[in-house]
Amino acid sequence: MAPIYHLAILSSLLLLSSFSRVASTRKLTALAEQQPLVLKYHNGQLLSGNVTVNLVCSAKTPPPSVSSWWRTTEAYEGGPRSVAVGNEVLDENYSLGKSLQTPQVISLASKAGIKNNAVNVVLTSSDVVVDGFCMSRCGTHGAGRSKESKFAYAWVGNSESQCPGQCAWPFHQPIYGPQTPPLVAPNGDVGVDGMVINLATVLAGTVTNPFNNGYYQGSSDAPLEAVSACTGIFGKGSYPGYPGEVLVDKTSGASYNAIGENGRKYLLPAMWDPKTTTCKVLV
């Protein structure tokens, strides 16, 4: 799939009985009850207000919408967060090659310009290998530094030819765990639709924990963030190997839970809601 098509798809992302039996049931229920999920706020800076994000935008659409998914971030410290498209840079000549280390990803991110309250997003095609990709991550975010200041960046790769079972689930058979049938990708591209899920994950993590001192659970070296704390949850009733109840397009059979710009359909992961301390789903 040509890089320009990838950008077109991803840029519209932001434009979702007896007493004994009763007693036994209660015991089982108590055992099944989960402890509240809490992401601790570490008193650091978050991105809030008007945030510029390259390659993504949002618009008013019928529910469930991408914008209603993003609205959950309003409950985090700092209040409402809107996003707008910033600069777009297409590196068709692979200026730093097709095998990238983290410093090179940060270097590519800086090409979009360095501004306050912005996120520079790097999207790599299926023929680019990035350090850690498919082994420990499908995307990531962090902070880069220029002579003047630090800036937030995020990266997501296209896993179609490298590890779709790891980074494009539930649109591909998983590498490990229950082997349930994969869902039909809403835009007909397993790699790109998988990128949408991972982009949503790192973007939410970036605005709520941009400099590793915002909202997260666990170690700061491997934090569970706004969406990564809810991994594998896309609808109600989800469990390992099953994404949950989602909507299905009657014509294509594709699965989705959010509608974006121009009526495009997406599958977006659950996001931790500070108000309810639960993973919030759109449907």
C-alpha positions in Angstrom: 0.0 0.0 0.0 1.5 3.3 -1.0 2.6 5.7 1.8 0.2 8.4 0.5 -2.8 6.1 1.0 -1.6 5.3 4.5 -1.5 9.0 5.3 -4.9 9.6 3.9 -6.4 6.8 6.0 -4.6 7.8 9.2 -5.1 11.5 8.8 -8.8 11.0 9.1 -8.4 9.1 12.2 -9.4 12.0 14.5 -11.4 14.0 11.6 -14.3 4.0 18.9 -32.1 -22.7 43.3 -31.0 -23.9 46.4 -29.2 -22.0 49.2 -26.0 -23.9 48.6 -26.0 -23.1 45.0 -26.6 -19.4 45.7 -23.8 -19.4 48.2 -21.5 -21.1 45.7 -22.5 -18.5 43.1 -21.7 -15.7 45.5 -18.3 -17.2 46.2 -17.5 -17.5 42.5 -18.6 -14.0 41.9 -16.4 -12.7 44.7 -13.4 -14.6 43.2 -14.2 -13.1 39.8 -14.4 -9.5 41.0 -11.6 -7.4 39.7 -9.8 -4.8 41.8 -10.3 -1.2 40.6 -7.8 -0.1 38.0 -6.1 3.1 39.0 -3.6 5.1 37.1 -1.7 7.3 39.6 -1.1 10.9 38.6 2.6 11.7 39.2 2.1 15.5 39.3 3.9 16.0 36.0 3.1 18.0 32.9 0.3 16.9 30.6 -0.5 18.2 27.2 -3.8 20.0 27.4 -5.8 22.8 25.8 -5.2 23.0 22.0 -2.8 20.2 21.1 -1.4 20.1 17.6 -1.0 16.5 16.3 0.5 15.7 12.9 -1.6 13.5 10.6 -4.7 13.3 12.8 -7.9 15.4 13.1 -11.5 15.1 14.3 -14.9 16.3 13.2 -18.5 16.0 14.2 -19.8 12.6 13.1 -22.7 10.2 14.1 -22.2 8.3 17.3 -20.3 6.3 18.2 -17.6 8.7 16.9 -13.8 9.0 17.1 -14.3 12.4 18.8 -16.5 10.8 21.5 -13.7 8.3 22.2 -11.2 11.1 22.5 -13.5 13.1 24.8 -12.5 10.7 27.6 -9.2 12.5 27.9 -11.1 15.5 29.2 -11.4 13.7 32.6 -7.6 13.8 33.1 -5.8 16.7 34.8 -5.8 19.8 32.6 -9.3 19.5 31.2 -10.5 19.4 27.6 -8.1 18.5 24.8 -8.8 19.2 21.2 -6.6 18.1 18.3 -5.7 19.7 15.0 -3.7 18.7 12.0 -0.2 20.2 11.9 2.6 19.7 9.4 2.8 16.6 7.2 6.1 15.4 5.9 6.4 12.5 3.5 9.8 10.8 3.5 9.5 8.8 0.3 13.2 8.4 -0.2 13.8 6.8 3.3 16.3 9.5 4.2 17.6 7.5 7.2 17.3 4.1 5.6 14.9 1.2 6.3 16.4 0.0 9.6 15.9 2.6 12.4 17.0 2.9 16.0 15.2 5.1 18.5 17.5 8.2 17.9 16.7 8.0 14.2 13.0 7.9 14.9 13.3 11.0 17.1 15.4 12.6 14.3 12.6 11.9 11.8 10.0 13.3 14.3 11.9 16.6 14.5 11.5 17.1 10.8 7.9 18.1 11.4 9.0 21.1 13.4 9.3 21.6 17.2 6.5 23.5 18.9 5.0 23.6 22.3 1.9 21.5 23.0 2.4 19.4 19.9 3.0 15.7 19.1 5.2 14.7 16.2 4.0 11.4 14.9 6.2 9.1 12.8 4.5 6.4 10.7 6.7 3.8 9.1 5.6 1.6 6.2 5.7 -2.2 6.2 9.2 -2.4 4.7 10.8 -0.4 7.5 12.3 -2.2 10.5 12.4 -0.3 13.8 14.3 -1.3 16.9 12.0 -3.3 19.2 9.2 -3.5 16.6 7.3 -6.8 16.8 9.4 -8.0 19.7 8.3 -5.7 22.6 6.2 -3.0 21.0 4.0 -2.0 18.1 4.5 1.7 18.6 5.8 4.0 21.3 6.0 7.6 22.4 8.6 9.7 24.3 10.3 13.0 24.4 13.0 14.4 22.2 15.2 17.4 22.8 16.3 20.3 20.6 18.6 23.1 21.5 15.6 25.2 22.7 13.3 22.7 24.4 11.9 19.2 24.6 9.1 17.9 22.4 6.7 15.0 22.5 6.8 12.4 19.7 5.1 9.1 18.9 5.9 6.3 16.5 3.7 3.5 15.0 4.8 0.9 12.4 2.8 -1.0 9.8 3.0 -4.7 10.9 1.3 -6.2 7.8 4.4 -8.1 6.5 6.3 -8.4 9.8 4.0 -9.3 12.7 0.3 -8.9 12.0 -0.5 -11.5 14.6 1.1 -9.4 17.3 0.4 -5.8 16.2 -2.7 -6.0 14.0 -4.9 -8.2 16.3 -7.9 -8.6 16.2 -7.7 -8.3 12.4 -5.2 -11.2 12.2 -4.9 -14.5 13.9 -2.9 -14.0 17.2 0.6 -15.5 17.6 -0.2 -16.8 21.1 -3.3 -17.5 23.1 -6.8 -18.4 22.1 -7.1 -18.8 18.3 -10.4 -17.1 17.6 -11.3 -16.1 14.0 -9.9 -12.6 13.2 -12.3 -9.7 12.6 -12.7 -8.1 9.2 -10.7 -4.9 9.0 -13.1 -1.9 8.5 -10.9 -0.2 5.8 -9.8 -3.4 4.1 -6.2 -3.2 5.1 -5.0 -5.3 8.1 -1.8 -3.4 8.4 -3.3 0.1 8.3 -6.3 -0.7 10.5 -3.9 -2.2 13.0 -1.9 1.0 12.9 -5.1 2.9 13.7 -5.4 0.9 17.0 -1.8 1.4 17.9 -1.8 5.1 16.9 -4.8 5.6 19.2 -2.9 3.9 22.0 0.2 5.9 21.8 -1.6 9.2 21.1 -3.7 8.9 24.2 -0.6 7.9 26.1 1.3 10.9 24.8 -1.2 13.6 25.9 -1.8 12.1 29.3 1.9 11.1 30.0 4.0 13.0 27.6 7.2 13.3 29.7 6.9 10.1 31.8 5.5 11.9 34.8 1.8 12.1 34.1 -0.8 9.3 34.4 0.4 5.7 34.4 0.4 2.5 36.5 3.5 0.5 37.5 7.1 1.3 36.6 8.0 4.4 34.6 10.2 2.2 32.5 7.3 0.1 31.3 4.2 2.1 32.3 0.6 1.1 31.7 -1.1 4.2 30.4 -4.5 5.5 29.3 -5.0 2.8 26.7 -2.2 0.3 27.2 -3.8 -0.4 30.7 -6.8 -1.6 28.8 -5.1 -3.8 26.2 -7.3 -6.1 24.2 -10.6 -4.4 25.1 -12.7 -3.1 22.3 -16.3 -3.7 23.5 -18.3 -5.0 26.3 -17.8 -8.6 27.5 -14.2 -8.8 26.3 -11.7 -11.4 27.6 -8.3 -12.6 26.5 -8.6 -13.6 22.8 -12.1 -12.0 22.4 -12.2 -8.3 21.7 -15.8 -7.8 23.0 -19.1 -6.9 21.4 -18.5 -4.5 18.5 -20.6 -3.2 15.6 -20.5 -5.1 12.2 -21.1 -3.5 8.8 -24.0 -5.3 7.1 -22.5 -5.0 3.7 -18.8 -5.7 4.2 -18.9 -7.7 7.4 -16.2 -5.4 8.8 -16.0 -4.8 12.6 -15.9 -1.3 14.0 -16.9 0.7 17.0 -16.3 4.3 15.9 -17.1 6.5 12.9 -14.6 9.2 11.7 -14.5 11.8 9.0 -16.4 11.1 5.8 -18.1 8.1 7.4 -15.0 6.0 7.7 -15.2 3.2 10.3 -12.5 2.3 12.8 -12.0 0.0 15.7 -10.6 1.9 18.7 -9.4 0.4 21.9 -10.9 1.1 25.3 -9.5 4.0 27.4 -9.1 4.2 31.1 -11.7 6.7 32.5 -10.5 8.5 35.7 -14.2 9.2 36.6 -15.1 5.5 36.9 -11.6 4.0 37.2 -12.6 1.5 34.5 -11.7 0.9 30.9 -14.4 2.8 28.9 -15.6 1.3 25.6 -17.7 3.1 22.9 -20.2 0.3 22.4 
